């Protein structure tokens, strides 16, 4: 008896399904919010360590409760809406950003069978839902009725569109190889992929360059350094968040970090075997799949933080050049290479 069937057995078919789905959503959303709080703490600690500082170390043991203290402070503040702002859109923007960051997690498989919606076009849903995130930024920039947030919104729109194109082509390479849009199937296709020993498309010399392109595009898509031109403090004060305060400001932060964790998860799922251990060796499967998956997410988050602490910000023209003149042609050529190789070897054309 599945989780949903158990609820349906005593709540009726429709109400039982609704109840089961609500519980499953909360089982993903609440730990995700906790993960965001801890990831912000980790980000600040890594950043501090690389700058030879101590980072958060006062609130709670080792400063672990710092994020919760910040959250509480933000919740108790007043939401100030600028008199010239468009009130409805101004408040809607952070809600859109936060909601979109959450709905994407419905198709992420945490382990074998551990997925809320195991749909056969999971990757397409992911691409569609994650591209909605830019609406929150654009609406916030426009509704603030202030020049800096508006500049920031224009940058964000151009940046996200530019890098989504190359992300799309990278995903095509993965889909061609896995022969499926379902994320669980993509993970299972990576089992013993290289030499019958290594689990992950990333170990494949033909797909490794795409793993690198995807990692860098993921940085640009989530507006992390060195692509954080939407909130370049030296030019745009705080970018599209300039006029925000209290909980509306916090929703942007939560959405931003939920997206960062999502991109780390996607790197793990698409190229590095998701919940599978790195090597196809029986004793390693004794460790639960979700532990491997979380370990990979943390490794990728460390890489994200490391880049943020060490790489200077791109100029806007460099950002566009990288997206359109380098990543787009490379990912497009790679689709031809991958499809040609598969036609020769798998389909015998």
NORKASUL-V218420 format. One record per pair of residues at least 24 apart in sequence whose ideal C-beta (glycine too) atoms are under 10 Angstrom apart, sorted by the first residue. I is the first residue (numbers start at 0). J is the second residue. D is the distance in whole Angstrom. If there is no record, write none. Layout:
I&J&D, I&J&D
This chain:
1&112&9, 2&26&10, 20&105&10, 20&115&8, 20&116&9, 23&105&9, 23&114&10, 23&115&5, 23&116&9, 24&101&9, 24&102&9, 24&104&9, 24&105&8, 24&115&7, 26&115&9, 27&101&8, 27&104&5, 27&105&8, 27&107&8, 27&109&8, 27&113&10, 27&114&10, 27&115&6, 28&101&6, 28&102&10, 28&104&8, 28&257&9, 30&109&10, 31&100&9, 31&101&7, 31&104&6, 31&107&10, 31&253&9, 31&256&10, 31&257&6, 31&260&7, 31&261&9, 32&70&9, 32&101&9, 32&253&7, 32&256&10, 32&257&8, 33&66&9, 33&67&10, 34&256&9, 34&257&8, 34&260&6, 34&293&9, 34&296&9, 34&300&10, 35&66&8, 35&70&10, 35&100&9, 35&252&8, 35&253&6, 35&254&9, 35&255&9, 35&256&5, 35&257&6, 35&258&10, 35&259&9, 35&260&7, 36&63&9, 36&64&9, 36&65&9, 36&66&4, 36&67&6, 36&69&9, 36&70&7, 36&253&9, 36&256&9, 37&63&8, 37&66&7, 37&67&10, 37&256&10, 38&66&9, 38&256&6, 38&257&9, 38&259&7, 38&260&6, 38&263&9, 38&296&9, 38&297&9, 38&300&6, 38&303&10, 38&304&9, 39&65&8, 39&66&5, 39&69&8, 39&70&9, 39&252&7, 39&253&9, 39&255&10, 39&256&6, 39&259&10, 40&64&9, 40&65&6, 40&66&5, 40&67&9, 40&69&10, 41&66&10, 41&297&8, 41&300&7, 41&301&8, 41&304&7, 42&66&10, 42&223&10, 42&256&8, 42&259&9, 42&300&8, 42&301&10, 42&303&8, 42&304&5, 42&307&7, 42&308&9, 43&304&9, 44&304&9, 45&300&9, 45&301&7, 45&303&9, 45&304&4, 45&305&7, 45&307&8, 45&308&7, 46&224&10, 46&304&6, 46&305&9, 46&307&7, 46&308&5, 46&309&10, 47&308&9, 48&304&10, 48&308&8, 49&304&8, 49&305&7, 49&307&9, 49&308&4, 49&309&7, 50&308&7, 50&309&10, 66&252&10, 66&256&10, 69&249&8, 69&252&9, 70&246&9, 70&249&7, 70&252&9, 70&253&9, 72&245&9, 72&249&10, 73&244&8, 73&245&6, 73&246&6, 73&247&9, 73&248&7, 73&249&4, 73&250&10, 73&252&9, 74&245&7, 74&246&6, 74&249&7, 75&245&8, 75&246&10, 76&244&6, 76&245&4, 76&246&8, 76&248&9, 76&249&9, 77&244&7, 77&245&6, 77&246&10, 78&243&8, 78&244&6, 78&245&5, 78&246&6, 78&247&6, 78&248&9, 79&242&8, 79&243&9, 79&244&5, 79&245&8, 79&247&9, 80&142&10, 80&143&10, 80&242&8, 80&243&9, 80&244&9, 80&247&9, 81&142&9, 81&143&7, 81&144&7, 81&145&7, 81&148&10, 81&241&10, 81&242&5, 81&243&10, 82&144&9, 83&142&10, 83&143&9, 83&144&4, 83&145&8, 83&242&9, 84&139&10, 84&141&10, 84&142&6, 84&143&6, 84&144&5, 84&145&8, 84&148&10, 84&242&7, 85&138&9, 85&141&8, 85&142&4, 85&143&8, 85&144&7, 86&142&8, 87&138&10, 87&142&8, 88&138&5, 88&139&8, 88&141&7, 88&142&4, 88&143&9, 88&144&10, 89&138&8, 89&139&7, 89&141&9, 89&142&4, 89&143&7, 89&144&9, 89&242&8, 89&243&8, 89&247&8, 90&139&10, 90&142&8, 90&243&10, 90&246&10, 90&247&6, 90&250&10, 91&134&10, 91&135&8, 91&138&6, 91&139&9, 91&142&8, 91&247&10, 92&134&8, 92&135&5, 92&136&7, 92&137&8, 92&138&4, 92&139&4, 92&140&8, 92&141&9, 92&142&6, 92&143&9, 92&148&10, 92&152&9, 92&239&8, 92&240&10, 92&243&9, 92&247&8, 92&250&9, 92&251&8, 93&135&7, 93&136&10, 93&138&9, 93&139&7, 93&239&10, 93&240&9, 93&243&7, 93&246&8, 93&247&5, 93&248&7, 93&249&8, 93&250&4, 93&251&5, 93&252&9, 93&253&9, 93&254&7, 94&135&8, 94&138&10, 94&247&8, 94&250&7, 94&254&9, 95&131&7, 95&132&8, 95&133&10, 95&134&6, 95&135&4, 95&136&9, 95&137&10, 95&138&7, 95&139&9, 95&250&9, 95&254&9, 96&131&9, 96&132&6, 96&133&9, 96&134&8, 96&135&3, 96&136&7, 96&138&9, 96&139&8, 96&239&10, 96&247&10, 96&250&6, 96&251&6, 96&252&10, 96&253&9, 96&254&4, 96&255&8, 96&257&9, 96&258&9, 97&132&10, 97&135&8, 97&247&10, 97&249&9, 97&250&4, 97&251&8, 97&252&9, 97&253&6, 97&254&4, 97&255&9, 97&257&8, 98&128&10, 98&131&9, 98&132&10, 98&135&9, 98&250&9, 98&254&8, 99&128&6, 99&129&7, 99&130&9, 99&131&5, 99&132&5, 99&133&9, 99&134&8, 99&135&7, 99&254&7, 99&257&9, 99&258&8, 100&128&9, 100&129&9, 100&131&10, 100&132&7, 100&135&9, 100&221&10, 100&250&9, 100&251&10, 100&253&7, 100&254&4, 100&255&8, 100&256&8, 100&257&4, 100&258&5, 100&259&9, 100&260&9, 100&261&7, 101&128&10, 101&253&9, 101&254&8, 101&257&7, 101&261&10, 102&128&6, 102&129&10, 102&131&9, 103&127&9, 103&128&5, 103&129&6, 103&131&9, 103&132&9, 103&257&8, 103&258&8, 103&261&6, 103&264&10, 103&265&9, 104&128&10, 104&257&8, 104&260&9, 104&261&7, 104&264&8, 106&180&10, 106&181&9, 106&182&6, 106&183&9, 107&182&7, 107&183&10, 107&260&10, 107&261&7, 107&264&6, 107&265&8, 107&267&10, 107&268&7, 107&273&9, 107&292&9, 108&181&9, 108&182&5, 108&183&5, 108&184&9, 108&185&9, 108&186&6, 108&187&10, 108&264&10, 108&268&7, 108&273&6, 108&274&7, 108&288&9, 108&289&10, 108&292&8, 109&264&9, 109&268&10, 109&273&9, 109&274&7, 109&287&10, 109&288&8, 109&289&5, 109&292&6, 109&293&8, 110&183&9, 110&186&10, 110&273&9, 110&274&5, 110&275&10, 110&287&7, 110&288&4, 110&289&5, 110&290&9, 110&291&9, 110&292&7, 111&183&8, 111&186&9, 111&187&8, 111&273&10, 111&274&7, 111&275&9, 111&287&10, 111&288&6, 111&289&10, 112&183&8, 112&288&10, 113&183&9, 113&274&8, 113&287&10, 113&288&8, 113&289&7, 113&292&9, 114&181&9, 114&182&7, 114&183&6, 117&181&7, 117&182&8, 117&183&6, 117&184&9, 118&180&9, 118&181&7, 118&182&9, 119&179&7, 119&180&6, 119&181&5, 119&182&10, 119&183&10, 119&184&8, 120&179&9, 120&180&5, 120&181&8, 121&179&9, 121&180&6, 121&181&5, 121&182&4, 121&183&8, 121&184&9, 121&185&8, 121&268&10, 122&170&6, 122&171&10, 122&173&8, 122&174&7, 122&177&9, 122&179&9, 122&180&5, 122&181&8, 122&182&6, 122&184&10, 122&185&7, 122&265&9, 122&268&9, 122&269&8, 123&170&9, 123&174&9, 123&180&6, 124&180&9, 124&182&9, 125&170&9, 125&180&9, 125&182&8, 125&261&8, 125&265&7, 125&268&10, 125&269&10, 126&163&8, 126&166&7, 126&167&7, 126&170&7, 126&180&10, 128&261&10, 129&159&9, 129&163&8, 129&166&9, 129&220&7, 129&221&9, 129&258&7, 129&261&7, 129&262&9, 129&265&9, 130&159&7, 130&160&8, 130&163&6, 130&166&9, 130&167&10, 130&220&9, 132&159&7, 132&220&9, 132&221&9, 132&222&10, 132&254&7, 132&255&9, 132&257&10, 132&258&6, 132&261&10, 133&157&10, 133&158&9, 133&159&4, 133&160&8, 133&163&9, 133&220&9, 133&222&10, 133&229&10, 134&159&10, 135&239&9, 135&250&9, 135&251&8, 135&254&7, 136&222&8, 136&229&7, 136&230&10, 136&238&9, 136&239&5, 136&240&9, 136&251&9, 136&254&10, 136&255&10, 137&239&8, 138&239&9, 139&238&9, 139&239&5, 139&240&7, 139&241&9, 139&242&8, 139&243&7, 139&247&9, 139&251&8, 140&229&9, 140&235&10, 140&238&8, 140&239&4, 140&240&10, 140&241&9, 140&242&10, 141&239&9, 142&239&10, 142&242&9, 143&239&7, 143&240&9, 143&241&7, 143&242&4, 143&243&8, 144&242&8, 145&236&9, 145&239&10, 145&241&6, 145&242&6, 146&235&9, 146&236&10, 146&241&10, 147&230&10, 147&231&10, 147&234&8, 147&235&5, 147&236&5, 147&237&8, 147&238&7, 147&239&8, 147&240&10, 147&241&5, 147&242&9, 148&229&10, 148&230&10, 148&235&8, 148&236&9, 148&237&9, 148&238&7, 148&239&5, 148&240&8, 148&241&5, 148&242&6, 148&243&9, 149&235&10, 149&239&8, 149&241&10, 150&228&10, 150&229&9, 150&231&9, 150&234&8, 150&235&6, 150&238&8, 150&239&9, 151&222&10, 151&228&8, 151&229&5, 151&230&7, 151&231&8, 151&234&9, 151&235&5, 151&236&9, 151&237&8, 151&238&4, 151&239&4, 151&240&8, 151&241&8, 152&229&8, 152&238&8, 152&239&5, 153&229&9, 153&239&10, 154&222&9, 154&228&5, 154&229&5, 154&230&9, 154&231&8, 154&234&10, 154&235&8, 154&238&8, 154&239&9, 154&315&7, 154&318&9, 155&222&7, 155&228&8, 155&229&4, 155&230&9, 155&238&8, 155&239&7, 156&229&9, 157&228&9, 157&229&10, 157&315&9, 157&318&9, 157&319&7, 157&322&9, 158&219&6, 158&220&8, 158&222&7, 158&226&7, 158&227&10, 158&228&7, 158&229&7, 158&313&10, 158&315&9, 158&318&6, 158&319&8, 158&322&8, 159&219&8, 159&220&6, 159&221&9, 159&222&8, 159&229&9, 160&322&9, 161&216&9, 161&219&8, 161&220&10, 161&318&8, 161&319&6, 161&320&10, 161&321&9, 161&322&4, 161&323&6, 161&326&9, 161&327&8, 162&212&10, 162&215&9, 162&216&5, 162&217&8, 162&218&9, 162&219&4, 162&220&5, 162&221&10, 162&222&10, 162&226&8, 162&318&9, 162&321&9, 162&322&5, 162&323&10, 162&326&7, 162&327&9, 163&216&8, 163&219&9, 163&220&7, 163&322&9, 164&216&9, 164&322&8, 164&323&8, 164&326&8, 164&327&6, 164&330&8, 164&331&9, 165&209&10, 165&212&6, 165&213&8, 165&215&9, 165&216&5, 165&219&9, 165&220&10, 165&321&9, 165&322&7, 165&323&9, 165&325&9, 165&326&4, 165&327&5, 165&328&9, 165&329&8, 165&330&5, 165&331&8, 165&333&10, 166&212&8, 166&213&7, 166&216&5, 166&217&8, 166&219&9, 166&220&7, 166&262&10, 166&265&9, 166&326&9, 166&330&8, 167&216&10, 167&327&10, 167&330&8, 167&334&10, 168&209&9, 168&212&9, 168&213&10, 168&216&10, 168&326&9, 168&327&7, 168&328&10, 168&329&9, 168&330&4, 168&331&6, 168&332&9, 168&333&7, 168&334&5, 169&206&9, 169&208&9, 169&209&5, 169&210&8, 169&211&10, 169&212&6, 169&213&5, 169&214&10, 169&216&7, 169&217&10, 169&269&8, 169&270&9, 169&326&9, 169&329&9, 169&330&5, 169&333&8, 169&334&9, 170&209&9, 170&213&8, 170&265&9, 170&269&7, 170&330&9, 170&334&10, 171&209&10, 171&330&8, 171&331&9, 171&333&9, 171&334&5, 171&337&8, 171&338&9, 172&200&9, 172&205&8, 172&206&6, 172&208&9, 172&209&5, 172&210&10, 172&212&9, 172&213&9, 172&269&10, 172&330&7, 172&333&6, 172&334&6, 172&335&10, 172&336&8, 172&337&5, 172&338&8, 172&341&10, 173&200&6, 173&206&7, 173&209&7, 173&210&9, 173&213&9, 173&268&9, 173&269&5, 173&270&7, 173&337&9, 174&269&9, 174&334&10, 174&337&10, 175&206&10, 175&334&7, 175&337&5, 175&338&6, 175&340&9, 175&341&6, 175&342&10, 175&345&10, 176&200&6, 176&203&8, 176&205&8, 176&206&7, 176&209&10, 176&337&6, 176&338&10, 176&340&9, 176&341&7, 176&345&9, 177&269&9, 178&341&9, 178&345&9, 182&264&10, 182&265&9, 182&268&6, 182&269&8, 182&273&8, 183&268&9, 183&273&8, 183&274&9, 185&268&7, 185&269&6, 185&270&10, 185&272&10, 185&273&8, 186&267&9, 186&268&6, 186&269&9, 186&271&10, 186&272&7, 186&273&4, 186&274&6, 186&275&6, 186&288&9, 186&292&9, 187&272&10, 187&273&9, 187&274&10, 187&275&8, 188&272&10, 189&268&9, 189&269&9, 189&270&8, 189&271&8, 189&272&5, 189&273&7, 189&275&6, 189&279&10, 190&272&8, 190&275&6, 190&276&10, 190&279&6, 191&275&9, 191&278&9, 191&279&4, 191&280&10, 192&272&8, 192&275&10, 192&279&9, 193&279&10, 194&279&9, 195&279&7, 196&277&10, 196&278&6, 196&279&6, 196&280&8, 197&271&10, 197&272&8, 197&275&10, 197&277&7, 197&278&6, 197&279&7, 198&271&8, 198&272&4, 198&273&9, 198&274&10, 198&275&4, 198&276&6, 198&277&6, 198&278&7, 198&279&5, 198&280&10, 198&283&9, 198&291&9, 199&267&9, 199&269&9, 199&270&6, 199&271&4, 199&272&4, 199&273&9, 199&275&8, 199&276&10, 199&277&7, 199&278&10, 199&279&10, 199&295&9, 200&269&7, 200&270&5, 200&271&8, 200&272&8, 201&266&9, 201&267&9, 201&269&9, 201&270&4, 201&271&5, 201&272&8, 201&277&10, 202&270&9, 202&271&8, 202&272&9, 202&277&9, 203&270&9, 203&337&10, 205&333&8, 205&336&7, 205&337&6, 205&340&6, 205&341&10, 206&269&9, 206&270&7, 206&333&8, 206&336&10, 206&337&7, 207&270&8, 208&329&7, 208&330&9, 208&333&7, 208&336&9, 209&269&9, 209&270&8, 209&329&9, 209&330&7, 209&333&6, 209&334&9, 209&336&10, 209&337&8, 210&266&7, 210&269&8, 210&270&4, 210&271&8, 211&270&9, 211&329&10, 212&325&9, 212&326&6, 212&327&10, 212&329&6, 212&330&6, 212&333&8, 213&262&9, 213&265&8, 213&266&7, 213&269&7, 213&270&7, 213&326&10, 213&330&9, 214&262&9, 214&263&10, 214&265&10, 214&266&6, 214&270&9, 214&299&8, 214&302&7, 214&303&9, 214&306&9, 215&306&9, 215&321&8, 215&322&10, 215&325&10, 215&326&7, 216&262&9, 216&321&9, 216&322&8, 216&326&6, 216&330&9, 217&258&9, 217&259&9, 217&261&9, 217&262&4, 217&263&8, 217&265&7, 217&266&6, 217&299&9, 217&303&8, 218&259&9, 218&262&8, 218&302&9, 218&303&7, 218&306&7, 218&307&9, 218&310&9, 219&313&9, 219&318&7, 219&321&8, 219&322&7, 219&326&9, 220&258&8, 220&259&10, 220&261&10, 220&262&7, 220&265&10, 221&255&7, 221&256&9, 221&257&10, 221&258&5, 221&259&5, 221&260&10, 221&261&8, 221&262&5, 221&263&10, 221&303&8, 222&255&7, 222&258&9, 222&259&9, 223&255&9, 223&256&10, 223&258&9, 223&259&6, 223&262&9, 223&303&6, 223&304&9, 223&306&7, 223&307&6, 223&310&10, 224&303&9, 224&304&9, 224&306&6, 224&307&4, 224&308&8, 224&309&9, 224&310&6, 224&311&8, 224&312&6, 224&313&9, 225&306&7, 225&307&8, 225&309&9, 225&310&4, 225&311&6, 225&312&5, 225&313&5, 225&317&9, 225&318&9, 225&321&10, 226&306&10, 226&310&10, 226&312&8, 226&313&6, 226&317&10, 226&318&6, 226&321&9, 226&322&9, 227&307&8, 227&312&6, 227&313&9, 228&312&7, 228&313&7, 228&314&8, 228&315&6, 228&317&10, 228&318&6, 230&255&9, 231&312&6, 231&313&10, 231&315&9, 232&312&10, 233&312&8, 234&312&10, 234&315&10, 256&300&10, 259&299&9, 259&300&7, 259&303&6, 259&304&9, 260&296&6, 260&297&10, 260&299&9, 260&300&7, 260&303&10, 261&296&9, 262&296&10, 262&299&8, 262&300&9, 262&303&8, 263&293&10, 263&295&8, 263&296&5, 263&297&8, 263&298&8, 263&299&4, 263&300&5, 263&301&9, 263&302&8, 263&303&7, 264&292&7, 264&293&9, 264&295&8, 264&296&5, 264&299&8, 264&300&10, 265&296&10, 265&299&9, 266&295&8, 266&296&8, 266&298&9, 266&299&5, 266&300&10, 266&302&9, 266&303&10, 267&291&9, 267&292&6, 267&293&9, 267&294&9, 267&295&4, 267&296&6, 267&297&10, 267&298&8, 267&299&6, 268&292&8, 268&295&9, 268&296&10, 270&295&10, 271&295&6, 271&298&9, 271&299&8
